[in-house]
Amino acid sequence: MNTKALTLALFTVAIWGSSFAAISASLQGGYSAGHLILVRFLIASIIFLVIALWPGVKFQLPQKEDIIKIVILGFIGINIYHLCVTFGQLSISAGTAGMLIGSAPIFTTIIAIIVLKERLGRIGWLGLAFGFVGILLIALGTGGSSLGISPGVFLVLIAAFSTAIFFVYQKPLFIKYSAIELTAYFTWVGTIPFLFFAPGLFEGIQHATLEANLSAIYIGIFPTAIAYLTWAMALSYSEASSVSNTLYLEPVVAIIVTWIWLQELPSTLSIVGGLVAISSVIIVNFYGKKNQLKLSQQAPISTYDKIDIL
């Protein structure tokens, strides 16, 4: 991964890591999950509309043959992801949600095995199994002394899987579109279904605390608009698998920001599970893959060719 892609990816991960605490702050301050999702995407949609209409900015509309692909990816990467993360955080802490989302590279590896026929060595398979043990420990840690699993865990794991699909399958579209164009398409397409939560929005905003409103504005501008754009730029400069490796830092940022902002920490068992999951990502991606160079070179083209769902 080149320096430009790495810098953009690290910046994005830092912003995304802070979003979990911001979501919790807004939810605790009076926002419903649905209203929070709608507000953040209305803000992001307006930002991209201003950019698209800005004098001198060249902004092309999507070609007809790509519209279905963009709609499907927007539904998976925007609608499913944000619904699951936000509603999931109603029952689990921000730090725990961040650790579970940090497992996304594990799902990216599974997709690479199935779709790109990427091969893992023994160390790789051991690392993958190690990762699922880590996820299980994180999940069990959400139940407290009873070792139960909070419902939000399953929602956030669905979000982690959906974002892995989103990152892998949007890569080929960069052949035709710029990062800002593609991010704008996904944002606009993803905002439309969220209008379902429009009833009562203004009343909800009025009854929310100042901190909750400021957090919602922050989420709309930075994690939703700017960070998605910088991530798309990073993907356009390097392979999806390489860029996605930086996501293992997201749980670290999420835990630190949540601790400073909300004075919350995940349970000890969840933190241990997070360390196990992060270690597994490192093992798989740095020591467990065979023919890594060849596959990474083929990935941008073969991703679309091997599965024709988009």
N, C-alpha and C positions, 0 to 999 in steps of 0.2 A: 504494500500500500504506500503510495507516494505521500510526501509531507503535507501537501495541500488537503488531500482526502483525510489524512489522520487528524489534522488540526480542526477541520470542519466537523468530523465525527466526534472528537472529544468535546468540542464546544456544545454540540447537540446533546450529547449524553449528560453533560453537566446541567443543561437547562431542563431536559426531560426528568432528570433525577430530582430536581426541585419541585416538579409538578405534583408529585404525590402529596407532599406536605401542603401545597397550595390548595389541592382538591379537598383535603381533610379540613383545612381552615374554612373554606367556603361552606362545606357541608355542616360543620359545627356552628357556623355563624348564621344559619337560617336558610341557605339555599337547599332546594330539593335537588336530587341527582339529575333529573331531567332538565330542570331550568339551568343548572350549571353547565351542562353539556351544550344546550342551545345558545347560551350567552357567549361561551368561548368560541363557538363556531360562527356565530353572527359577527363577532368582532374580527375574526380571522378572514371571513368572507369579504367583509368591507375593506380590509387592508389590501387583499389581493385584487379587488375590483378597482381600487384607487391606482394600484400599480399598473394594472392592465390598461387603464384609460389615461395614464400619465402621458403627456405630450413627449414624443420622441421614443417611447418604449414600443418595440416591435413585439406584438403578442398575437400569435396565430391561434385560431380555433382548432379543436381536434378534428382529425379526418374521420369520415364516416365509418371506415372499417375499424377504428380504434375506440369508438364511443362505448360499445358494449364492454370492452376490456376495461376501460376507465371506470365505468359504472360498477362492474363486479369488484374490481380492486378497491374502489372507494367504499363499497358496502362492507367488504372484509376488513380493510385496514383502518377505516374511519368509523363506520357505524358500529360494527361488532366490537372492535377494540375499545372504543370510548364508552359504550354502554356497559360493557363487562367490567372495565376498570373502575368507572365511577360508581356504579351500583355495588361493585365488589367492596369498595372502600367503606361502605355503610356498615360492614361487619368485621373488617380487618383493618389493622393500622396501616398508615402510609408507608412505614419502613418495610413491613411484611409484603405489601403490594409491590414495592420496588424490587424486593428480592425475587419474587415470583416472576415479574416481568423480565428480570435479569436472566431467567432461564430460557429466554427466546432463542439464543444461539444453539441450545440443545435441540430445539424443534427445527431450526434452520438446518442443522446437520442431518436430521432425519429426512427432511425434504430433499436434501442433496443426495442422500443414499437412494431414495426412491425415484426421484426425478432425473437426477444427473448421473445416476449409477456410480456415485462416488464410493470408493471402497475404504473401509476402516481396517486397520490392523488389530491385533489382539489388545494392544494398549488403548486403541480408540474405542473398541467395544466395552472394555472395562471402564473407561472414562465416561461413556454414555450411561452405563448402568449406575455408576457412581453419581451421576447427575440426577437421576431419578430418585435415588436414595436421599439426596439433598433436598429435592422438592418435597418428598414425603415428610422429612423432618421439619421443613418450614411449615407445611400444612398442619402437622400434628401440634406444632408449637402454638397455633392459633386457638387451640381448645383449652389452654390453661392446664390446670391440674388433671382434668378429665381426659386429656390427650385426644379430644375430639377434633373435628375439622370444621371450621366455620364455613358457611355457605359461600362467602365471598372468595374463598380460595379457588373454588371451581370456576367461578366467573373470571377471575384474573388469569388463571391458566388458559382458559379459552382465548383471552385477550393476547397472551403471550404467543399462542399458536397462530392466531390470526395475523399478528404483526410480522411473524416469520414469513408467512405466505406473502404478505404485502411487500416486504422488502425484496424477496427473491423475484417476484413476478413483475414488479414495476421496472426493473433494470432494463429490459429490452426496449422500453418506450423512450429511453433517453437517446436512442438512435434518431428519432424523429423530433423530439420536443426538448426544450430547455428545462432546467430544474424548476425554474419559477413557473413556467407554463404548466408543467405536470402537477406541481404542488397546488396551484390554483384550481386546476380541474378537480383534483381529489377533494379539496376543501369545499368547493361549491356543490359537487355531487353529494358529498357526505352531509352537508348542512340541510339539504331538502328533507330527508326523513326526520330530522330532529325537530322540524317545525311542529311535529305531533305534540311536543311539550309546550307549545306557545300559550295555551290557556293559563291565565293566572300569572304570567311571567312578570308583568310590571308590579303587581302586588307583592310578589315574592322578592323582587329587588328592593322595594321600599321597606319591607320588614326585615331584610337581612342587615347584619351589622356592617359598619364601615370596613372592617378588616375583611369580611367575607366578600364585599363588593370589590375592594382593591385586589384581593386574591383572584377573583374571577376575571378582572381586567388583565391582570398579569398573565394568567393562563391563556387568555385569548391572544395576547400579543406575542408572548415569548414561546412557551412550549407548543402552541398550536400553529402560529404563523411562521415566526422566525426559525424555530428549531426544525420544523418539517421542511422548510426551504433549505437550510444548511445541510440537513441529512440527505435530501435529494441531490444536492450538489456533490456531497461526498460520494454517493453512489454513482454519480455520473463520471467521477474521476477514477474509480477503482471497482474491484469486484465486490458483489454483495456479501459474499462469505467473509472476505477480509474486513470490510467495514463493520459488519455485524459483530465481529469479535470485540469491538470496543464497548459493546453493551454490557459486558461483565462488570464494568465500572459503575453502571447506573445504580445498582443496589447500594454501593458504598456512599454515593452522593445522596441517595434517598434517605438513608439512615442518619447521616450527619446533619442534613438540612432539617429533617423531622425532629431530631433531638434538640437542635438549636431553636427552631421555630416553635414547636409544639411541646417540647419536653417529653416526647414519647420515644420509647425504644421497643423493638420487638422482643419477644420472650427469648431467653437464653437458647432454648431448643431451636427456635426459628433462626437465630443468628448462626448457630452451628450448622444448620441445614444450608443456610446461605453460603457459608464458607465452603461447604462440601460441593454445592452446585457450581460455584465460581471456579473451584479447583478443577472440576470435571470439564468445564468449557476449555480451560487452559490445556488440560491433558489431551482432549480430543483434537483441538485445533492446532496444537504445536507439536504433538508427538504421535498422534494416533492415525493420521491420514496417509493413505497411499496415493501415489501419482497426483499429489496436491497441485503441482504447478500446471500439469497438463489439464486437469479438470477446471482449474480457475481460469485458464485461458479460454476454455470452451464454454464456460457458464453463460456469458451474456447471450450467446446464440442458442444454445441447446435448451435453455429454460423454457422457451416457447415451443420448441419443436417437439419435445418429448411428451408434453401434456397439452391438450388442445381445449382446456376448459375455458380459456379466455379468448 
